[in-house]
Amino acid sequence: MVVGLTVLPPAWIVLAAPAGVAAANLCLRRPPVKVLFNVAVAAVGTAAAWLTYSAVEGMADGAGIGPTTLRLVAASLASWAVTTAAVSFAVATSQNVSVGWVHAKAFRMNLVVWVGNTAMGCLVVGIGATEPTALYAIPGLAAMLAVIYRGYLVALEERDTWERLQAVSRQLLGADAESMAEVAIDGALALLQAEFADLMLVENERDRAALGWRRTAGGQLDRLMGDPFDLTPGSWGRVLSDRAAFTIDLSSSTGPQHDELRAMGLTSLSAAPLLVHGRCLGTLRIGFRGPVRLRARERQVLETFANHISAAANAVQLFERLRSLALFDALTGLPNRAELTGRLRDAVAGDGVVSVLFLDLDRFKVVNDSLGHQAGDRVLQEAASRLRAALPEGAVAGRFGGDEFVVVWPGMADEAVAADVAARLAAAVAQPIEVDGSQLLLTASVGVVVAPGGSATPAGLLRDADAAMYLAKERGRDRVELFTAAVRTTAVRRLELENELRAALERSELVVHYQPIVRLRDRRVIGAEALLRWHHPQRGVVPTNEFVAVAEETKLILSLGAWVLDEAVGSLRRWDEATAEPLGVSVNLSVRQLSSSRLVDEVVCTLSRAGADPARVTFEVTESSLVDLAGEAVGNLGRLRALGCTIALDDFGTGWSSLSYLQRLPVDCLKLDRSFVARLDEDGRDRAVVGSLVNLAHALGLVVVAEGVEREAQLDVLLDFGCDAAQGFLLQPPCTAADLLQAVGQPGGCWPAASATPVPLFRSA
């Protein structure tokens, strides 16, 4: 421009400068808007320079002011002032900052450029006027000056870029995920002058779920959720494989990456992984619609910015994870016990009107033991999802622990409505759940308590809802029970019974009775079943099913079972001293005992301590409990059998899959349930069933023992069917060890004296 003012006509210089600026911007591949803006600024600045040059020239002619250099400096100063003001105003407006701040920040760089350009122009004009041949050196001087300017400009631009990078990074610190994403994407668009940017976060590299944000320059921030391979189909796989920044172009890319660029309308895309300690948290990507390739410096800025985002994202994820661990269940995403208790506390502290639903999955242990804990986890996740979907407005469901879920419903005081919702939740859970190609049918037992306002406490409401749920379990499962005063009485009694049962072991209130087992072919007593009895000092004899159920719930059954086993095995030596032939003893095992990893070791120690032959000990497990047995329990049965002990299947015929368990379990003996024997001499169908079961057992090489024999007619039918052994009140009620020895020692043993039916000889037991 300075040279042109002295050698070109005015109209030419006003056109030549904007044309040169346009050519330079197009070579730099600037966006059309920037090209037009810079051309307009150049035109205005050149016009201001020409007007100033002309004015100063007129003043010089009339006032004796003549040096050309002065006119050129004045013209250049006018151009610089106009262009600097225009650029500062445009930048301030687009970046939403003050004009003064922008001008102050760029003043030093603009001043250096103006001084250098003006000095160079004046030098060319002066040399051309005094020594034309020296003009040949001008291109070399111009090139050197351009290199110096370029280095200075790059240094200033780089410093400015890093300052902006640090400023943006400081904004990332302490921000939540949403704010962090907005700052990161806006920062990427501004720092690298990109036209597209997105950010994706994942919990870990193996997750199939990601949270992402995306924005185009001038557009809205969009939130993305889904599979990372769907959100970034071509880039995500390369992020995981390269674990370094990379750039892809539409012209050179192929496959999914090419398709990805075409789908987004971009010509190039650069991505940088978010890495923390070698772990990939996601990716930051920027894109361009023009053929822009990032230089080494821009790639470094992208990688550095990605590292800053990684640190911020890791902090956000860590905070959210800690909060989630503190308040939410990691497996299901539902509020955990602490959060539920807090919400229940808030409801009680308000008007006190609240309903609590306590839901427990029935026989969930079968899923874990048979299909594994991974399948069990999927069942819990599906159950949680169904509960969440079926909740009424205002209610919140949470995982209380294990397979227990609690629903807190503030403001609901109608028992009928609460019970109806409980039934709806149970029905939702009871729908088939597909796991590993199999459909599982699980039911749920639900207890409901309603606090209409007053002095209820969170702990009391949870306790009462839990008590109602246990009542639903006791009444057959898959049902809803409302809490009542009677339920509380039952719960209090159960608690008292538990405490008294713990003390009963110490006070020797528990005794073992024995019921003889008689071999039918020769009427001899071959053993006895050990049965636990509790003689309470105030209540008298406590029903066995009542206190055994409490023991099973509270794990006291492990201590009781070990004590019964020790007593029963210890009796063998005393019996040997009083009988001519050795007797065996049968001991019942509970579900919890069978699932214990210590069971076999305890049996070995007990047998060793008593010096007893394992072949004389039979362990009975009820068929009705087999639905709760698998894994460790079945393994324990096999190990007990390997010791030489006998395994008997008690209450056979009452379970839901008897024949399949006969093939899978290590069983030696079947004990026919008393419900079949009770009508054996009255009902032809029962006789047919018992006859078939005896034949089936014998075909499988199993011994058959009939339980609950109370009439001689029943005994006669069993003899006809070839049943191996029997026990019941007709032969001998449960009795003490001393009474057992007396019954065995009397003539005829335990066989009823009135029976005259001939006894056929069958296979030995």
C-alpha positions in Angstrom: 0.0 0.0 0.0 2.8 2.4 0.9 4.6 1.7 -2.4 1.4 1.8 -4.3 0.5 5.3 -3.1 3.5 6.6 -5.0 3.4 4.6 -8.2 -0.3 3.8 -8.8 -3.4 5.9 -9.6 -5.7 6.3 -6.6 -8.5 4.1 -7.9 -6.0 1.3 -8.6 -4.5 1.2 -5.0 -8.0 1.2 -3.5 -8.8 -1.9 -5.6 -5.4 -3.6 -5.5 -5.1 -3.8 -1.7 -8.5 -5.6 -1.2 -7.7 -8.0 -4.1 -4.4 -8.9 -2.5 -6.0 -9.5 0.9 -8.7 -11.7 -0.8 -6.0 -13.8 -2.6 -4.1 -14.3 0.7 -7.2 -15.4 2.6 -8.2 -17.8 -0.1 -4.7 -19.3 -0.1 -5.1 -19.8 3.7 -8.5 -21.5 3.1 -10.3 -19.1 5.4 -14.1 -19.3 5.5 -16.1 -17.1 3.1 -17.3 -14.9 5.9 -13.8 -14.1 7.1 -12.6 -13.5 3.5 -15.4 -10.9 2.9 -14.8 -9.2 6.3 -11.0 -8.9 5.7 -11.5 -7.6 2.1 -14.0 -5.0 3.4 -11.6 -3.9 6.1 -8.7 -3.7 3.6 -10.8 -1.5 1.3 -11.8 0.8 4.1 -8.2 1.0 5.4 -6.8 1.7 1.9 -9.4 4.4 1.2 -8.5 6.1 4.5 -4.8 5.9 3.6 -5.4 7.4 0.1 -7.5 10.2 1.5 -4.9 11.0 4.2 -2.1 10.9 1.6 -4.0 13.3 -0.7 -4.8 15.7 2.2 -1.3 15.8 3.5 0.0 16.3 -0.1 -2.3 19.3 -0.5 -1.2 20.8 2.8 2.4 20.3 1.8 2.0 22.1 -1.5 0.4 25.1 0.2 2.4 25.3 3.4 5.9 24.1 2.3 5.6 20.7 3.9 7.1 18.5 1.3 8.8 15.2 2.2 7.2 12.2 0.7 8.0 10.0 3.7 5.9 12.2 6.0 2.9 11.8 3.7 3.4 8.0 3.5 3.7 7.6 7.3 0.5 9.6 7.9 -1.4 7.6 5.3 -0.1 4.3 6.8 -1.1 5.5 10.3 -4.6 6.3 9.1 -5.0 2.9 7.5 -3.6 1.1 10.7 -6.0 3.1 13.0 -9.1 2.3 10.9 -8.3 -1.4 10.3 -7.3 -2.0 14.0 -10.5 -0.4 15.2 -12.6 -2.5 12.8 -10.9 -5.8 13.7 -11.1 -5.1 17.4 -14.8 -4.3 17.3 -15.5 -7.5 15.2 -13.6 -9.8 17.5 -15.1 -8.2 20.7 -18.6 -8.6 19.3 -18.1 -12.3 18.2 -16.4 -13.3 21.5 -18.7 -11.2 23.7 -15.9 -9.3 25.3 -15.1 -5.6 25.6 -13.4 -3.7 22.7 -10.9 -2.2 25.0 -9.7 -5.6 26.2 -9.3 -6.9 22.6 -7.5 -3.7 21.5 -5.2 -3.7 24.5 -4.3 -7.4 23.9 -3.6 -6.9 20.2 -2.1 -3.4 20.3 1.6 -4.4 20.6 1.5 -6.9 17.8 -0.4 -4.5 15.5 2.1 -1.7 16.3 5.0 -3.8 15.4 3.4 -4.9 12.2 2.6 -1.3 11.3 6.1 0.0 12.0 7.7 -2.8 10.1 5.4 -2.5 7.1 5.6 1.3 6.9 9.4 1.3 7.3 9.8 -1.3 4.6 7.5 0.7 2.3 9.3 4.0 2.9 12.6 2.3 2.4 11.5 0.9 -1.0 10.2 4.3 -2.1 13.4 6.1 -0.9 15.8 3.6 -2.6 13.8 3.7 -5.8 14.0 7.5 -5.9 17.7 7.8 -5.2 19.2 4.5 -6.4 17.0 2.6 -8.7 19.5 -0.3 -9.1 19.2 -1.0 -5.4 15.7 -2.0 -5.9 16.9 -5.5 -6.9 17.8 -6.1 -3.2 14.3 -5.3 -2.1 12.8 -8.8 -2.6 15.5 -10.3 -0.4 14.9 -7.7 2.3 11.1 -8.2 2.0 11.5 -12.0 2.4 13.7 -11.6 5.5 11.2 -9.2 6.9 8.3 -11.6 6.1 10.1 -14.4 7.9 10.7 -12.3 11.0 7.1 -11.1 11.0 5.9 -14.7 10.5 7.9 -16.0 13.4 6.8 -13.1 15.6 3.2 -13.6 14.7 3.4 -17.4 15.2 5.0 -16.8 18.6 2.3 -14.3 19.6 -0.5 -16.6 18.2 0.9 -19.6 20.0 1.2 -17.7 23.3 -2.3 -16.5 22.9 -3.5 -20.0 22.1 -1.9 -21.5 25.2 -3.2 -18.7 27.4 -6.7 -19.4 26.1 -6.1 -23.1 26.6 -5.2 -22.5 30.2 -8.2 -20.3 30.7 -10.6 -22.8 29.3 -9.0 -25.6 31.3 -9.5 -23.7 34.5 -13.2 -23.5 33.6 -13.3 -27.3 33.4 -12.2 -27.7 37.0 -15.0 -28.2 39.4 -17.7 -28.3 36.7 -20.3 -31.0 36.5 -20.5 -33.3 33.5 -23.0 -31.1 31.6 -21.1 -27.9 32.2 -17.7 -29.5 31.6 -19.0 -30.8 28.2 -20.2 -27.4 27.1 -16.9 -25.7 28.1 -14.8 -28.4 26.4 -16.8 -28.3 23.1 -16.9 -24.5 23.0 -13.2 -24.4 23.8 -12.3 -26.9 21.0 -14.4 -24.9 18.5 -12.7 -21.6 19.4 -9.1 -22.8 20.0 -8.9 -24.8 16.8 -11.4 -22.7 14.7 -13.3 -25.9 14.0 -16.8 -26.2 12.5 -17.8 -29.3 14.5 -16.9 -30.7 17.9 -18.2 -33.5 20.1 -17.2 -35.2 23.3 -17.9 -38.7 24.4 -17.5 -40.2 27.9 -17.7 -43.9 28.9 -17.4 -45.6 32.3 -14.8 -48.0 30.9 -13.5 -49.2 27.6 -15.7 -52.3 27.6 -19.0 -50.4 28.3 -21.6 -50.5 25.6 -23.1 -47.3 26.9 -21.8 -43.8 26.5 -22.8 -40.2 27.3 -21.9 -37.6 24.6 -22.4 -34.0 23.5 -22.2 -32.5 20.1 -22.3 -29.0 18.6 -21.6 -27.4 15.2 -20.3 -23.9 15.0 -23.2 -21.5 15.8 -25.5 -24.4 16.7 -27.1 -25.8 19.8 -25.4 -28.3 22.2 -27.0 -31.7 21.6 -26.8 -34.6 24.1 -26.1 -38.1 22.9 -26.6 -41.4 24.6 -26.1 -45.0 23.4 -23.5 -47.4 22.2 -20.1 -45.7 21.5 -19.8 -47.7 18.3 -23.1 -46.2 17.2 -22.3 -42.7 18.4 -18.9 -42.7 16.7 -19.0 -45.7 14.4 -15.7 -45.3 12.6 -13.7 -43.3 15.1 -14.3 -45.2 18.4 -12.7 -48.4 17.4 -9.6 -46.5 16.1 -9.5 -44.5 19.4 -9.2 -47.8 21.3 -6.7 -49.3 18.9 -4.4 -46.3 18.3 -4.8 -44.6 21.7 -3.4 -41.4 20.1 -4.7 -38.4 18.2 -5.4 -39.0 14.5 -6.9 -37.2 11.5 -9.1 -38.7 8.8 -10.0 -37.1 5.5 -13.0 -37.8 3.3 -10.7 -38.1 0.2 -8.4 -40.7 1.7 -10.5 -42.6 4.2 -12.4 -45.8 3.6 -15.0 -48.0 5.3 -16.8 -46.9 8.4 -14.6 -43.8 8.8 -15.5 -42.6 5.3 -19.2 -43.3 5.9 -19.0 -41.4 9.2 -17.5 -38.3 7.6 -20.2 -38.4 4.8 -23.0 -38.8 7.3 -21.8 -35.7 9.3 -21.1 -33.6 6.2 -17.4 -33.2 7.1 -14.3 -33.3 4.9 -11.9 -33.9 7.7 -12.1 -35.1 11.3 -9.5 -35.1 14.1 -9.9 -37.1 17.3 -7.9 -37.4 20.5 -8.6 -40.1 23.2 -9.3 -39.1 26.8 -6.7 -41.1 28.7 -6.2 -41.4 32.4 -3.5 -43.8 33.7 -3.8 -45.7 30.5 -7.5 -46.0 30.7 -9.7 -44.5 28.0 -12.6 -42.4 29.3 -13.8 -41.3 25.9 -12.8 -39.0 23.0 -12.7 -35.4 21.9 -13.3 -34.8 18.1 -13.2 -31.7 15.9 -14.3 -31.5 12.3 -14.0 -29.2 9.3 -16.2 -28.8 6.2 -13.3 -27.4 4.2 -10.1 -29.3 3.3 -8.3 -28.4 6.5 -5.5 -30.5 8.0 -4.2 -29.7 11.4 -0.6 -28.7 11.6 1.7 -30.2 14.2 1.0 -27.2 16.5 -2.7 -27.6 16.3 -2.4 -31.3 16.9 -0.4 -30.6 20.0 -3.1 -28.2 21.2 -5.8 -30.8 20.5 -3.9 -33.5 22.5 -3.1 -31.2 25.3 -6.7 -30.0 25.6 -7.9 -33.6 25.5 -5.5 -34.4 28.4 -7.1 -31.5 30.4 -10.6 -32.7 29.6 -9.5 -36.2 30.7 -8.5 -35.0 34.1 -11.7 -33.0 34.5 -13.8 -36.0 33.2 -12.1 -38.3 35.6 -12.8 -36.0 38.5 -16.4 -35.7 37.4 -16.8 -39.4 37.0 -15.1 -40.1 40.3 -17.3 -37.6 42.1 -20.4 -39.0 40.5 -19.2 -42.6 41.2 -18.6 -41.8 44.9 -22.0 -40.1 45.1 -23.6 -43.1 43.4 -21.9 -45.5 45.7 -23.0 -43.5 48.7 -26.7 -43.1 47.6 -27.4 -45.6 44.9 -27.0 -49.4 44.4 -24.2 -50.1 41.9 -26.0 -53.1 40.3 -29.5 -51.8 39.8 -29.1 -48.0 39.9 -31.9 -47.8 42.4 -31.5 -45.9 45.7 -29.7 -48.0 48.3 -30.7 -48.6 51.9 -29.1 -45.3 53.2 -30.9 -43.2 50.6 -34.2 -45.0 51.1 -34.0 -44.6 54.9 -33.3 -40.9 54.3 -36.3 -40.5 52.1 -38.5 -42.4 54.5 -37.2 -40.1 57.3 -38.2 -37.1 55.3 -41.7 -38.5 54.7 -42.1 -39.2 58.4 -40.8 -35.8 59.4 -43.4 -34.1 57.2 -47.0 -35.1 57.8 -46.1 -38.7 58.5 -48.4 -40.1 55.9 -46.5 -42.8 54.0 -46.8 -46.4 52.8 -43.9 -48.8 52.8 -43.8 -51.9 50.6 -41.2 -54.5 51.3 -40.7 -56.9 48.4 -38.6 -60.1 48.4 -38.0 -62.4 45.4 -39.1 -66.0 46.1 -36.4 -68.7 45.8 -33.9 -66.3 44.2 -31.1 -68.4 45.7 -31.9 -71.1 43.1 -30.9 -68.7 40.3 -27.6 -67.9 41.8 -26.8 -71.5 42.7 -28.0 -73.1 39.4 -27.2 -70.4 36.8 -24.5 -68.4 38.6 -24.3 -65.0 40.2 -23.9 -63.3 36.8 -27.4 -64.6 35.8 -28.7 -63.6 39.3 -27.4 -60.1 38.7 -29.2 -59.8 35.4 -32.4 -61.0 37.1 -32.0 -58.3 39.8 -31.4 -55.6 37.2 -34.5 -56.7 35.2 -36.6 -56.8 38.4 -35.4 -53.3 39.3 -36.3 -52.0 35.9 -39.8 -53.5 36.1 -40.3 -52.0 39.5 -39.2 -48.6 38.3 -41.6 -48.7 35.4 -44.6 -49.8 37.4 -44.2 -47.3 40.3 -47.0 -44.9 40.9 -46.2 -41.2 40.7 -44.5 -39.9 43.9 -43.2 -43.4 45.0 -39.6 -44.4 44.9 -38.2 -47.9 44.8 -34.8 -49.0 46.2 -32.7 -52.0 46.7 -32.6 -52.8 50.4 -30.1 -55.6 50.1 -29.7 -59.0 48.4 -33.0 -59.7 46.6 -35.0 -57.3 48.8 -36.6 -54.1 47.4 -38.4 -51.4 49.3 -40.9 -48.9 48.0 -41.5 -45.6 49.9 -44.7 -43.9 48.9 -45.2 -40.5 50.7 -48.7 -39.2 51.0 -50.4 -42.6 50.6 -52.5 -43.7 53.6 -55.0 -46.0 51.9 -54.2 -49.6 52.6 -56.4 -50.9 49.8 -54.6 -48.7 47.2 -51.2 -49.6 48.6 -52.0 -53.3 48.5 -53.3 -53.0 45.0 -50.0 -51.4 43.9 -48.0 -54.0 45.7 -49.9 -56.7 43.8 -49.2 -54.9 40.5 -45.5 -54.7 41.3 -45.4 -58.4 42.2 -47.2 -59.2 38.9 -44.6 -57.1 37.0 -41.7 -59.0 38.6 -43.4 -62.4 38.0 -43.4 -62.0 34.2 -40.9 -64.4 32.5 -37.3 -63.2 32.5 -35.0 -64.4 29.8 -31.4 -65.2 30.9 -28.9 -66.9 28.7 -31.6 -68.2 26.4 -33.7 -69.6 29.3 -37.0 -68.1 30.6 -37.1 -67.8 34.4 -40.4 -67.5 36.3 -39.8 -65.8 39.7 -42.5 -64.7 42.1 -42.3 -62.1 44.9 -43.7 -61.8 48.4 -44.7 -58.3 49.5 -45.4 -56.9 52.9 -47.3 -53.5 53.1 -47.4 -51.1 56.1 -49.3 -47.8 56.1 -48.5 -45.0 58.5 -51.5 -42.5 58.4 -49.5 -40.0 60.3 -48.3 -39.7 63.9 -45.4 -41.2 65.8 -44.1 -43.7 63.2 -40.4 -44.1 62.8 -38.4 -45.1 59.7 -37.0 -48.1 61.5 -40.4 -49.2 62.8 -42.0 -48.9 59.4 -39.3 -51.0 57.8 -39.5 -53.6 60.5 -43.3 -53.9 60.2 -43.2 -54.1 56.4 -40.5 -56.8 56.7 -42.6 -58.7 59.2 -45.6 -58.6 56.8 -43.4 -59.8 54.0 -42.2 -62.8 56.1 -45.9 -63.6 56.8 -46.4 -63.7 53.0 -43.5 -66.1 52.8 -44.9 -68.4 55.5 -48.3 -68.4 53.9 -47.0 -69.9 50.6 -45.1 -67.0 48.9 -46.2 -65.1 45.8 -48.7 -63.0 47.8 -49.2 -59.6 49.4 -49.8 -59.2 53.2 -50.8 -56.1 55.1 -49.2 -55.4 58.4 -51.6 -55.8 61.4 -51.3 -56.0 65.1 -51.4 -59.8 64.8 -48.4 -59.6 62.4 -46.6 -57.6 65.0 -47.4 -60.1 67.7 -46.1 -62.9 65.5 -42.9 -61.0 64.8 -42.4 -60.2 68.4 -43.0 -63.9 69.2 -40.5 -64.9 66.6 -37.9 -62.5 68.1 -38.5 -63.8 71.5 -38.3 -67.4 70.3 -35.0 -66.6 68.6 -33.5 -65.2 71.8 -34.8 -68.1 73.9 -33.5 -70.6 71.4 -30.0 -69.2 71.7 -30.3 -69.6 75.4 -31.8 -73.1 75.2 -28.5 -74.5 73.8 -26.7 -73.2 76.9 -29.3 -74.3 79.3 -29.6 -77.9 77.9 -33.3 -77.5 77.1 -32.8 -79.3 73.8 -32.8 -83.0 73.5 -32.5 -85.6 70.7 -35.3 -88.2 70.4 -35.0 -91.2 68.1 -37.7 -93.0 66.0 -36.8 -96.5 65.1 -36.6 -97.6 61.4 -37.7 -101.2 61.0 -36.6 -103.5 58.2 -39.7 -105.2 56.9 -38.3 -108.4 55.6 -37.1 -109.6 59.0 -38.9 -107.1 61.4 -35.5 -106.0 62.8 -34.7 -102.4 63.9 -31.8 -101.3 61.6 -31.5 -97.7 62.8 -33.3 -94.6 64.1 -33.9 -91.1 62.9 -32.6 -88.4 65.2 -35.3 -85.8 65.9 -34.6 -82.5 67.8 -37.0 -81.6 70.6 -37.2 -78.5 72.8 -38.6 -78.7 76.3 -39.2 -75.1 77.3 -39.4 -74.5 81.0 -42.5 -72.3 80.7 -44.0 -73.1 77.3 -43.5 -76.9 77.5 -42.7 -78.7 74.3 -42.2 -76.2 71.5 -43.4 -77.5 68.1 -40.4 -78.5 66.1 -41.5 -76.8 62.9 -42.0 -73.5 64.8 -38.5 -73.2 66.2 -36.6 -74.9 63.3 -38.1 -72.3 61.0 -36.7 -69.5 63.2 -33.4 -71.3 63.5 -33.2 -71.5 59.7 -33.9 -67.8 59.2 -31.3 -66.7 61.8 -28.5 -69.2 60.9 -28.9 -70.8 64.3 -29.6 -74.0 62.4 -25.9 -74.3 61.8 -25.2 -74.5 65.5 -28.2 -76.7 66.2 -27.4 -79.0 63.3 -23.8 -79.5 64.5 -25.0 -80.3 68.0 -27.6 -82.8 66.8 -25.0 -84.5 64.6 -22.6 -84.8 67.5 -25.3 -86.2 69.8 -26.6 -88.7 67.2 -23.1 -90.0 66.2 -22.1 -90.2 69.8 -25.1 -92.4 70.5 -23.8 -95.1 68.2 -21.1 -96.2 70.6 -23.6 -96.4 73.5 -26.0 -98.5 71.4 -23.2 -100.9 70.4 -22.7 -101.7 74.1 -26.4 -102.6 74.5 -27.3 -104.3 71.2 -26.2 -107.4 69.5 -26.3 -105.9 66.0 -25.0 -102.4 65.1 -27.7 -99.8 64.5 -27.5 -96.8 62.1 -28.6 -93.3 62.7 -30.3 -90.8 60.4 -29.7 -87.1 60.7 -31.7 -84.3 58.9 -29.8 -81.6 57.1 -31.3 -78.2 56.5 -30.8 -76.1 53.3 -28.5 -73.8 55.1 -26.3 -76.6 56.4 -26.1 -78.2 52.9 -25.0 -74.9 51.5 -22.2 -74.5 54.1 -18.6 -74.9 52.8 -17.7 -76.3 56.3 -20.3 -79.1 56.4 -18.1 -82.0 55.2 -15.2 -81.0 57.4 -17.5 -80.8 60.4 -18.9 -84.3 59.6 -15.4 -85.7 59.3 -14.3 -84.3 62.6 -17.5 -85.6 64.4 -17.0 -89.1 63.0 -13.4 -89.1 63.9 -14.1 -87.9 67.4 -16.7 -90.6 68.0 -14.7 -93.3 66.2 -17.9 -94.0 64.2 -18.2 -95.9 60.9 -19.5 -93.4 58.2 -21.5 -96.3 56.7 -23.8 -96.2 59.8 -24.7 -92.6 59.3 -27.5 -91.5 56.9 -28.1 -87.8 56.0 -31.6 -86.9 55.1 -32.5 -83.9 52.9 -36.2 -83.1 52.2 -37.3 -83.2 48.6 -39.3 -80.0 49.1 -36.0 -78.1 49.8 -34.3 -79.3 46.7 -35.7 -76.3 44.8 -33.3 -74.3 47.0 -30.4 -76.6 46.5 -27.6 -76.4 43.8 -23.9 -75.7 43.5 -22.2 -76.1 46.8 -25.1 -78.0 48.3 -25.1 -80.8 45.6 -21.4 -80.9 45.9 -21.6 -81.5 49.6 -24.0 -84.4 49.1 -21.6 -86.0 46.8 -18.7 -85.5 49.2 -20.7 -87.0 52.1 -21.5 -90.0 50.0 -17.9 -90.3 49.0 -17.0 -90.6 52.8 -19.2 -93.7 52.9 -22.3 -92.1 54.4 -25.8 -92.8 53.0 -27.9 -90.1 51.4 -31.7 -90.3 51.9 -34.3 -88.2 50.1 -36.9 -87.3 52.7 -40.6 -86.5 52.1 -40.3 -88.0 48.6 -43.3 -87.3 46.3 -44.1 -83.8 47.6 -41.6 -81.9 45.4 -42.2 -80.5 42.0 -39.4 -82.3 40.1 -38.8 -85.5 41.9 -37.7 -87.7 39.0 -35.2 -85.2 37.6 -33.5 -84.9 41.0 -33.3 -88.7 41.3 -31.0 -88.7 38.2 -28.9 -85.8 39.3 -28.4 -86.2 43.0 -26.2 -88.8 44.8 -29.2 -90.5 46.5 -29.2 -94.0 48.1 -32.6 -94.1 49.8 -36.1 -92.7 49.2 -38.4 -92.0 52.2 -42.0 -92.0 51.1 -43.9 -89.0 52.5 -46.5 -89.7 55.2 -49.2 -88.1 53.0 -49.1 -91.1 50.7 -48.9 -93.6 53.5 -51.9 -92.1 55.4 -54.4 -93.2 52.8 -52.6 -96.3 51.6 -55.3 -98.7 53.0 -58.2 -96.5 51.8 -57.4 -94.9 48.4 -56.7 -97.0 45.4 -54.9 -94.2 43.6 -52.5 -93.7 46.5 -51.8 -97.5 46.5 -51.0 -97.2 42.7 -48.7 -94.3 43.3 -46.9 -95.9 46.1 -46.5 -99.1 44.2 -45.1 -97.3 41.2 -42.7 -95.3 43.4 -41.4 -98.5 45.1 -40.9 -100.2 41.7 -39.1 -97.1 40.3 -36.8 -96.8 43.3 -35.9 -100.5 43.1 -35.3 -100.2 39.4 -32.8 -97.4 40.2 -31.2 -99.5 42.9 -32.5 -97.4 45.8 -33.8 -98.4 49.2 -37.4 -97.4 50.1 -38.5 -96.4 53.6 -42.1 -95.5 54.3 -42.8 -92.8 56.9 -45.9 -92.2 59.1 -47.1 -95.8 59.4 -49.9 -95.7 62.0 -52.2 -98.7 61.1 -51.5 -102.3 60.5 -53.4 -102.2 57.3 -50.9 -99.7 56.0 -48.0 -102.0 57.0 -49.6 -104.9 55.2 -49.9 -103.0 51.9 -46.2 -101.9 52.2 -45.2 -105.5 52.7 -47.1 -106.5 49.6 -45.4 -103.8 47.6 -42.0 -104.9 48.8 -41.1 -101.7 50.7 -37.8 -102.1 52.4 -38.3 -100.4 55.7 -40.8 -98.3 57.6 -41.2 -96.0 60.6 -44.1 -94.5 62.4 -46.2 -94.5 65.6 -47.4 -98.0 64.9 -43.9 -99.3 65.3 -42.5 -96.8 67.8 -43.1 -93.1 68.5 -40.0 -90.9 68.8 -38.4 -91.6 72.2 -35.3 -91.1 74.2 -32.1 -93.1 73.5 -32.9 -95.3 76.6 -36.4 -96.0 75.5 -35.1 -96.9 72.0 -32.8 -99.5 73.5 -35.6 -100.9 75.6 -37.9 -101.2 72.5 -35.1 -102.9 70.5 -34.4 -105.3 73.3 -37.9 -106.5 73.9 -39.2 -109.7 72.2 -40.4 -108.9 68.6 -38.6 -105.5 68.8 -40.9 -102.7 67.6 -43.1 -105.0 65.4 -46.8 -104.8 66.5 -47.6 -108.0 68.3 -51.1 -108.4 66.7 -49.8 -108.6 63.1 -50.1 -112.0 61.7 -49.3 -111.2 58.1 -46.6 -113.4 56.6 -43.4 -111.4 55.8 -42.0 -112.1 52.4 -38.2 -111.8 51.9 -37.1 -108.9 49.8 -33.8 -107.4 48.8 -31.7 -106.3 51.8 -31.5 -102.7 52.9 
